Amino acid sequence: MGKINLLSFEVANLIAAGEVVDRPASAVKELLENAIDSGADKITVEIKNGGTSFIRIADNGCGIEFDDLPTALLRHATSKIKEASDLDSISTLGFRGEALAAISSVSKIRILSKTQNSDLGAMLEAHAGQVLTHINAGCQEGTTVIVEDLFYNVPARKKFLKRDATEASYITSIVEKVAMSRPDISFKYIIDGDLKFITSGDNNTQNAIYAILGADVAKKTIKVSRASDGIKVEGFISAPNLNRSNRNLEIFYINSRYIRCGVMVKALEQAFESYIPSDKFPVCVINVEIDPLYVDVNVHPSKLEVKFSNEQVIFDAIYYAVRTALATSIERPMLFNEAKESIANTPFKALDREAPKNEKIVFDTNGNIGTENKNKTISYIFNEPKTEKQSPPTKITKIELPSDDDFVPDFLRKYDTSSTLKVSSSFSPIIPNENKEEKIEPKIDTEKAEIITEAKEEIIEEPKKQKIVPDYKIIGEAFNSYVIAELGDILYLIDKHAAHERIIFEDLKKKISESNPSSQMLLIPIEVSLASEEIASLNEYKQEINKTGFGFTLNGNIALIDEIPSEIDVGAGADAFFTLVSKLTDGKEATKSRYEVFEKALYQSSCKAAIKAGRIYDNEHIKWIVERTLTLDNIKYCPHGRPVAFEITKHFLEKEFERIK
């Protein structure tokens, strides 16, 4: 008797469902993707009991025809692809045709749908994949899917689910990430009858971040925008003073599809090195647009992982987009930030985003979010309307956020969903540069090529142009560590060690790309004893070390230093040299590029060479540090991520001393 059994359709469906739907969050993700693919611009997500007893996804998309509803529950039934060649350029989120089949096989499901051209809608009800009812019904345009009693017929799987609150948190994570990927869609999220959040659908990513992640995150974001090599990177990253102890808010998308990608994580975190502490992680919401032909999204059952035809260009695109944004956009932090007061008083709470009593959440005709208090005064959250000279002020149309399943009005939908990134048909494994004018070309010659990564390492020209020294005044120094300087209506509290450390680091890093870096000759060479591994590193990185201004010869295990960088005091030369070589030896990792290893070693070397907190230095030295801090745009954080200086405004002090109201 044969021992190989042909599984029934029902059993095969249950097994397939286990790959696609392992918990309520998986079902929500699949249904959300279908709603987005339908062309909807408003979507409601509602769950009860962690999604185990009730899930509802309602959209105003294209809808499903009456005759197509039963077919939609079959495996591999999809409107997204038809031919095998379609898999080469997938532009939709869902395409496998397994979502509804998998969900319906392990639940009780109802689908109500109506297309634009239909007089009546349709309703289908199925239990465990078996259709019970299929009738005409009156319903609104679009599709509503209701999933009840998930895994009721698979108790073995249901017992592995966690507490309702935990399952709800998994769903919340999915809905938040999807909502931030499509700021042009208004998402409404309800848990056990309570509104969790609602996004405006105004195509403003920062507004979506505000509604979902809260004011503290949204107010401390920096815009990222760069197009190069046929790849467009758009989104927001956190300022250095906003970081976390885990990677939970490192959020990446490929063509608006949320994914987990080690290459993108590495590019982001490497770009943030020297801006935040090494044990902290940045926050980001970044979307990468690339021709679908060169990314394979069909490698994971839940479509959470992708493959690229060339990972290096993805790494480069994100790294240089983030690094450029950090180099050009970060601001010096304020010790007593008046913005914090406005954040504390913003009309949305951190979790439920509800307006305080007697205030209404409103939109103006440009889609700007604000609140109106009982005095009819409108306070804006972002994008306060700008008026040009001799132009009338923006007319405000006050609209309360709806409390039912309706969404924001049509005039807020000002986006073009048909716009896509166009890439040449000659797109090759090394993706061609279509935006040549935006390309940051490497500023190195052939001799310096070994300094950069194996593929390429672009030198970002961070804003170093020194401005005219302003009319400032040094008031004094606190604890022999913090210099107090006055400039205009601002007091600067400068950490002299952190500032000097960043100045040295930037100067040494800049020398790598210079043809004739400056150095100072020593009459008597400094002797530094090295271990055999350190001597090997010294020889390997000799070119880079010489470029920073160190000159040396080897005599056995002794390095004789006869030149040191002009930025470093003679007394600190030996320590700086030894630290550089030591960190080059310790920092070698297979995953790190040559340039990255050397740059990280410069962090520690700069720290050793910088003046020390708690010690007294001459006035000229302190004056030089203050002037460099005030005139160089990139002296904001030390290479280890600590703030260099804080600002205190005159307005804040006068307010605290009650000179002004």
LUMZAKOL-838426 format. One record per residue: y, z, x of N, C-alpha, C in turn. Coordinates in steps of 0.05 Angstrom, whole numbers, plus 5000, padded with zeros to 4 digits. Layout:
N
YZXYZXYZX...
END
This chain:
661
497650005017500050005000502550005018504449835011506849825027508550075026509950135048511550375050514650315050515250065049518049985049518949945020520850105011521850084983524449934981524749774961527249644955528849824937531049934947532650124931533849994906533950154885535150054861538150024865539449874847542349834848543850094847542950284830544250534827544150704852541750714864541450874889543050754912542950484914544550354935547450404931548450414907551250474901551950754910550150944905550751224913550851254943549151114957549251124986551750994997552550764985554950634994557350804987557250944965559551114957559951344978557751434990558051645010559551555034559551295040561051195063564051165057564651105032567351045024568751295012567251444996568351674982566751924990567752075009566352315017567652575006570152544995571552764983573752654965575052814948577152714931579352564945580052654969582152514984581452224989578952164994578051894999578551724974577851834951578351684926581251624922582951824926585851794923586851574942585951574967586851374986586151094977583651054968582850784959584450694935584850874916586250794892589250744898590350904916593150854924593450584937591650504954591850244967591650024947589950054926589749854905592449834890593650064885596150064870598349924886598449974912600449844929599949544930597449464932596749174934597449034908597649184886598249054860601148964858602849044878605648974877607349174863606349414858607749624844610149714861612349804847614549924861614950214851613150314834613050594827610250674821609450894833606750994832606751294827605051384808604751664803601951754812601751974826599252094834599152374822597052424807596752694795593952794800593653044808590953154813590853434800588453524794587953794785585453894799585454154805583254294818582354144844584354084860583653944885582553664882582953544858581953274854579053264844577753494843574953484835574653444805576453554789576253524760577953294749580153224763582053034752583652894774583652634773585452474791586552254773589252214775590451994760592351844778591951584780593751414795594851204776597451204772598751024753600750854768600750594763602650414777603750214757605850074764607049864747606649594760604349554772603749304786602949084767601448894779600748644764598748684742597148904744595148954723592648794727590548854710587948714712587448594685586448344685585848204660583448344646583348324620581248444603578548374614578048114618575348024626574648114654576548184671576048254699575348544702575948714682575548994686572649074692570648984677567849054685567048954712568048714720567448604746568548774768570848904763572249064783570549304792568649384775566949614782564449534799564049274803561749184818562349194848560349244864560749244893561548974903563248974923564248734936565748544917566848664896568548514878571448564885572948364893575648394902577348154897579948194893581747964890583247914916582648064937584148054962583147834981580547784981579447574999577447404983576947174994575046994981573146865001574346765023572746625043572446805068570446735084569946895109572446875127573746655127576146625144578446805136578346905111580447095103580447355118578047425129577847675145579447665171580147425179581647395204584547465202585647475178588447535174588947695149587847945149588048115126590848235125592248195103594948315100595148515078592948565064592948765042591549025053592049245038590849495047587849515039587249435015584449435006583449155005580949115013579848835013576848825011575549065015572549055016571249034988572749104967571549094941569549314936569849544949567949764947569150004933571850024932573150264923572350344895572950174875572450234847569450274842567850104855564950124852563950394863564850474886564050724898564950964882567450964873568551184858567251214831566850984817565750994790562851084791561351034812558551114814558151414816560251564824559951854827561852004810562751884788564752024771564751904743566552024726567151904700569951784703570051524698572551384704573551234679576251234676577551074656579650904669579850654660581850474671583350354648585950384648587750254628589550064643589649814634591149614649592349404631594649304639595849084623597348904642596948644640598448454656601048374641602748254656605448184645605247994622603347804623603247604602601347674579600247904579598347984558599848134536599048074511600248224488599148504487596648534493595248794492594148854520593849114525592449194549589549224545588149334564585249374562584549654572582349764561581350024569578350004575577550104597574750114604573950394612571650494602570650754609567850724620567250864642564650844654563851114665561251184663560151424674557951344694558151444719556251394740555851094743557950934740557750654744556950494720556150624698555250484674557550464654558250224646560450174627559650274600561250454588560750564562562650434541565150384549567050274530568750064544569249844530570949634541572449504517574949584513576349504488579249434495580549294476583449254478584849514471587049564484588549814480591449774486593149924472595949914478596650094502597849974522598550134546600849984560602050124578604350014592603449814613605249644622604649444642603849574668601749474681600749594705597949714701597149884718594449994717594450304721592950434704592550724707589550774710588750914731585950984736585751284734583951384717583451664714580551724723580251904742577651974753577152264746574952324732574352594724571552674734571252934739568653054746567452894770568952884791567952744815565452874826563352714832560752804843559152964823559852934797558353084777555353014777554752764785551952684786550752694814552252794833551252834860551853114869550453314857551153594863550753674893549053534907548653594935551153534951552653324943555053264957557353444948557353514923559453684912559553954925557154064932557154334943558254344971558654114984559754115011562854105010563954064986566954064984568054344989570454354999571754615005573254714980574654944984576155054962578154854950578854884925580754694912583354664928584354884938586854874953586554714978584254734991583754585016583554285010581954224989581653944981584353824973586053984959588653884951590353824976590053994997591653945021590853685035588253615033587353355044588653125029588753155003589952944986592952924992594253154994597153155000597753015025596053055046596452925071596352615068594452525053594152235048596552125033597352265011599452164994602152155010602552365026605052375042605152135062602952085075602851875095603251605082601951565059602251305045605051275035606251485025608951465014611051405036610651515060612551455081612151175093609751065088609250795098610650585081611250655056612550465038614950595025617250615040619650735028620850565005619850315003620850134982619450194955617550374955616150444930616750734924617350794898617851064890615151194883614551414898612051564894612751824881611051894861611352154847608652294850608652544860606152684866606152954851604052994835603853234818601253374824601353634828598953794833598854014811596654014796596254214775598754254757599954034750602254044732604954084746604954144772607554194786608253954803610753874802611753644818611953734847610453594864610453654893612753514906613053254901615353114912615652844897617952724899618452454889620252314909619552074916621251914934622751714917625151634928626951464912626151174911624651074930623950794930626350614937628250724953630650574960630350424987627950414997627350275022628650405046629250665044630450815066628351015076627250965099625051135110625951415114628451455122629451725127629551885101630251755079630251895053627451975045625451795051622651865045621752105062622552105088621852325106623052585095625552565086626852805075625252915051624552735032623252825008620452945014619152855035616452935041616253155062617653115084617353305106619653515107621653475091623753675089626253615105628353775100630953725112630853765142629453975152629554045180628453825197626353685187625253465202627053215200627853155175629452905171632152915185633453145187636053165200635853135230633453175241633153165270631452925279631852705265630352455272632252255285631052085301632451875315631151605307632751415301631751155292630551005316628250875311626950705331626850425320627750225335627749955326627649765351625549615354625349435377623349215371624048965377622248735374621948605401619448565409618848435434615948345435615448125448612748015451611347975424612847895404611647845378610948095362611948325371611248575358613848715351614048825326616348965317615649255312617249435325616749725322619149835307618649965284620750085268619950365260621850545257621250805247623051015257622151265257623751495266622051675284623351795304622051985321623752245320622552465328624052715329625852725353628052865350629752935373628153135390628853155415627253345432627253625423629353715408629353995399627654035374626253825365624253855344621553775354619853965359617153895368615154095356612654035359610554195346608354265365606654445357604354535375601854365370601954165352599653995348600653715341598753525337599453245333599453175303599553365285599253305257601453135246603853135258606052975249606652735267604652645282604852395296603552185278605152045263604251865242604851575249602651415250602951135258601850955236603050715235602150515216602050245230600150085222600049805230600349635205602549485204603149325181603049495155604249735157604449925136601850055128599750025144597150155139596950395158596550635147596250875163593750855179593950915205591550905222591551135242589251185254589051365277588551195301590151215321590051035344590751175370588851215388589351355413591351215430591450945430593350795447596150855438596650865412599350915402600151205407598351395405598851675411599651705440598151585458598751605486601451485493602051255481604651125486606951305477606751425454608851605444609151845462606951985469607152225484608052175513607251955524608151885551611151825551612151705529615051645527616651905525615452115513616852365510616652545534615052475554614952645578617752655591618452885600621052955612623153015590622352995564624153065543623253315527620653375526619653615513617653755531617154015526615254155543612454025541610954055563608353925565606354025544606654265533604854365514605754325485607754155481608854095455608453795448608553735423608153465414610453375396611153115398613453015382612552955353614552905337614152815309614952525308613452365293614252085290613151965264614651775254613651605232614351325241612351185252612750925265610950715253612150485246610550265236610750035256608549915262608449685281607649435265609349235265608648985251607648785272605348675266604048485284602548275267602248045277600847835262597947935256597147945231594448045223592247905238592747675248590647525263589747675288591447845299590847975324590348275321589548355297588748635293586448635273584248765280581848775263581849045248582249045222582249285206579549335193577549175199574949185186572849315204573649535218571849665237571149955229572150045206571750325198571450335168569450485157569050485128571550565112573050745123575550835109577950685119577650495136579850325147581950495161581050715174582950885188583150815218581450635227581550555255581750245256582950145277583249855280582649775309582249515313581849405340584049205345585149205369587149015377586048815396587048565395586248365414587248435442589448585443590648665469592048935465590749155474591849425470594349465487594549335510596749385528599449315516599449095501602049015489602849205467600949325453601549535433602649785447601349865469602350095484605250045493605649815505608349755516610449745494609749635471611749605449612649885440610750065436611450335427612850495449611750485473612850635495615850575500616450315502619150235508621050265484620050235460621650285436622450585435620550765439621151045438622851135462622151045485623651125509626551035508626950795498629750685495631250855475630050925453631351085432632151355444630351475459630951745470633251715491633151505507635151475528637951425517638051315493640751225483641751385459640051545447640851655421640851965419639652105438639552395435642252515440642752735426645252875428644753155440646853265452646653535463646453735440644653925440644354115418646754305416647154415392649254605388648054885386649255075400648155345400648255475372650555445359650855525332651555275316649455145307649754885295650754905267653154815262654254825235652554655216651054455228649254295211647054465199646354685214644154855203644954975177647555045175648455165150648154965127648754715132648554515111645654465104643854485125641054445120640054675102640954925109640055155093640955135064643254995060644354975033643754715020641954555031641354295019640054334992640454144974639554184946636554174943634954094963632154094960630854324975628954454963627354654978625354504996624454655016622654525036620154415024619154545002616554464992616754294966618254404946618154264920620554084916622554094934624853914933626453944907626254174894627754204869630654264875632454184857635254244860635754534851637754674864638454934855639454934826639455164814640455184786643255074785643854954762646554844756647154594773645154484788645654234803643654024795644553774795642853554788642453374813640053274816639553074837640352804826642152664841643152414831642952194852643151944843643351714861646051574854647251444875649551274868648550984867650350804863649550524859648350394884648750524907647550424932644950564939643950734922641450874927641751114944644151214949644551464965643751704949642351894961641452134948643452354950643952494928645852714929645352904906647053114905646853294882649653334870649653384844652153434830652153724820654053874828654154154818655654174792656054424783657354464757660254374756661454344780664254254782664453954785662153814781662053524782662453414810662153594831662453504858659753414869659753174881657253064891657053104921654753214930654153254958651953064966652352914988650352714996648452835016645952745015643952835034644052655059643952395054644152205076646051975067647051825087648451575081650751615062652551805068654851845051656451575050657151495026658351225023660751185041660750955054663050885071664850685055667350715058669250525045670950395066671150135064672849985083675850025075677549965094680349985088681149795066682949895048683949735026681749665006679449805007677349754988677049994970676449954945676250174926673750344933673750604928671450764934669050684918666650744928664250674914664050814887663450664867663250784840660650934838660751184829658351344828657151334799654651264798653251274773651251504775651651714759649951944762647451914745645151954758642651924744640852154751639952304732638052524737635352404743633952544762631152454768629552504742627852314734626352344710624152554712623452684691621352884691618752784680618752534670616252424660615252214679613652024669612351824686614251594692616651594681618551384689619551444717620751234728621751264756624651194757625651174782628451114786629050844774631550794767632250544753632050304771632150064758631649814773633749764795636249854791638249784811637749914838635850114839635250234864633250074880632049884868629949724882631349484894632149504919633649294932632249184957629649144954628149064978626748794972625948674993624548414991621748445001619848474982617048514990615748275002617148045000615947795010616447765040618247925051618947885079616847995097615947835116613847915135614747825163613547955183614047865210612747605215614247405225613147145230612547125260610147055267609347025295608346735299608946625321608146345327605146305325604346075316601546005314600245995341601845975362600745965389600446245401600446445384600146735391597546765408597846855433595546865451594747155456592447195470591647475476593847635489595347515507597847645517600047545498600847715480602547625458605147515468605947275461608447155471610847295461613047265476615547395469617147205452617347275426618947105408621847185407622447435415625147535414626147575443626347345457626947365486629647505491631447475472634047605477633847905476631748015463631448305461629548415482628348245497626448325518627748485540626648715547627648865569626048775594627148615610625748505633625448705655623148715669622848895692624948835713626349045723628349005743627249085770625148945778623848995804623148735817622748745843621848505857618848535864617848335876614948325882614148565900615848635918615248855937614849115922616149145899615949405884613749395863612349175861610449135839608349355837607549465860605449665860606349925847608949965844609950215831609250215802609049985789608749975760605849965752605349965726602649965716601349695722598649695718597149455725598049215709598749255684599649025667602648975672604249165666607149145671608349415666610649475678612049725673615049655674616249655651619049585649620749825656622849775671624649985679626849995657626850215643628850245622631450335634633550175630636150245640637350455622636850705627637950915611640950935616642451035597645451035599646351215621646851105645647651265668650451215677651851025665654550965674656351205671657351285694658951525693661751465682662551635663665151615651667251735669669751695662671951825676671752125671672052285692671852575689673952675670673152805648675152895628676653145638678653205624680353435630678953685619677253805636675754035627676654285643675654515635676254765649673854945650673155035674670955225677671955505672670955635652671855895644670556115661668056075667666556275683663556215682662056415691659156385692657856655683655956635665654656875654651956915668651557155678649057235690648257065714650256945727649856765750647856535743647756465717645856265708647156055690648956145673650055965652653055925655653755685661656655615666657955555639660255675635661755635610664155455616664255225603666355025607667654955581670254905582671754835558672654545560672154395539672954115538673854045510676454005506677453955479676954195461675754145438675154355419672254455421671054415444668254495447667854665472666254875470665355035493662554935500662154895526659454815535658255055551655855125543654355335557652155195572652455165598650754995615648855155632646255105629644255215647644355065674645555195694646055045719643554945732641355105731638855005743637654765728637554785701636454565685638154315688640754345689642554115692642153985719642054145740641754045767639053905770636954025757634253915758634253635746635553605723635553335710637153135726639353225737641053045753639452935777638053115791636453035814634252845805632852915784630652745774631652465767633852445753634852175746635752025770636952155790637852015814635451915830633352085833630952005848629451785834629251805808627851595792629351325795632051335794633551095796633250955823632851115844632551005871630150815874628050865857625650705859626250405855628250345839628950065833631249965850632250125869634450035886633349915912634849715922633949585946634649745971636849895971637650055994638350345985636250505979636850775970638050945992639851125985641251296005639451526013639951626037638451866047640251996068639452226077640952366099638952416122639852336145638252366170638352656179636152756190635953026201635753016231637453176245637353186274634653296283633753506269631253636276629353596253627053446256625253396234624053656224623553656198622253886185619253836185617754046193614854026194613654146169611853986156610354076133607454036137605854256135602954236139601554156113599753956115598453846091595453856094594053876071591153856070590353556070587753506075586853226078587353066052586953196029587453056003590352986000592053166009594953116007595852896026594652886049595252666067594452396055592152396042591252146028593252056007594352255992596352185971598952095984599652216007602052146021601951846029599651766039599251496048599251296024597951386002597651215978600351155966602051365965604651345951606951325971606451235996608451226016610851056008610450835996612650655988614450795969613350915948614951055928616451285940615151445957616351675969618751585987618351376002620551276019622851186002622251065978624350965961626151195951625051435947626751655937628551755959628051685984629851776006628451956027625852006023624352166043623351976064623852046090622751906112620952096128618652006137616852186151614852026168613752176187611552076203609352286203606852196208604652386208603652436236603152686242602052766267599752956261597352836258595052986249595353076220595253336215595653426188598553536183600353456201603153536199604853286192606453326171608453116164611153196176612253016192614853066205616952916188618553066173620552946155623152916171624052666174626552626188628852516170628152466145630152386125629552516098631552596084631252706057633252576039632652576013634552455994637352585996639352425992642152525994642752725972641252725951641752905928640653185933638953215954637553475958638853615982639253875978640254046000638154066022639054076047637254086070635354316067636354546058634654786056632454756036632754566016630654525996628954286002629454146024628053906030625053936033624254146049621354186054619854256028620954436012619654505987619454265968621554105966621553875949619453675958619353625984617353435995614553525990613953785996611253885993610453885964612253955946611653965917611053685907612553485916612053205908609253115916608553165941605953075951603753235937604153495933602053655920601553565892603753505877603353425849602253145847602752975867601552715867598452735871597652935886594852985890593553095865594853285852593753415828593853235804595753045803596352905778594652655774592852585792591352335790589352355767589552185748587652165725587251875720584751815711584051535705585851415683586751585665588251495642591251465648592151555672594951545678595551305696597851175691598650955708599851065734600050895754601150975780604051075776605650925760608351005756608551275742606851315723606851565708606251805726604251775743603551985762605852055780607151855790609351905808611752025794612351925770614652035755614252325748611752395741611152675734611352855759610552755782610852905807613852955813615552765806618452805810619553035794618253095770619253325754619253575771616853625783616553875798618253875824618353645837619953625861622853675855623853565833626653615825627153905819625254035807625454315801625754485826624154425846624254565871626854525886627954285883630454215897632954315883632754385857635154465842635954745849638554805846639555075850638255265831638155515838636655715822638455885805637355945781638756135764638756405776640956555771641056825782642256845810642856625822643956625849646856525848648456605867651256535868651556285886653056085876653555845891656555795892657455635912660255585915661355425891663955455887665255335863665055025863665154905887664954615888662254515878660154665885657454585876657254605845658254825834658154865805659854655791662254595803664054395791662654125790661354055812659953795813657753775791656253985786654253985766655453955738657654105733658954095707660053815702661253685721662353425718660153215712657953235727655753055722654553095694654353345685653253405659655053295637657653305641659553215620659952915620659352785642659952495644657552315643655152425647652752255646651452305619650852085605649852105577647052225575645452195596642652275594642052555605644052715611643552985621643553165596641453155581641253315556638953515558636753435570634453615572633353585601632253805611631053805638628453645636627253565659624753415658622453555645622653815642620553965628621054005598623253895589623853895560625654125551626754285570628554505562631354395559632954515541635754415538637354475563639154285570640954315593643454475585644454425561646954545553647054565523648554755513649154785485652154755480652854665456655654645448656354855428658754965430659755155410662555045402662954985377665454865369667555075364670055005368672255175362672355245332671655045316671555085287669655315279667355315292665355525286666455795294667655815318668656075326670956175308672755995301674856075283673856165256671756035247670556105221669256385223667856435246666456685249668456915252670756865265672857075268674757075244674056925224675556925198678456835202678856665221681556545224681956325203679656195196679755995175677656055155677855945131675855985110673855765111
END
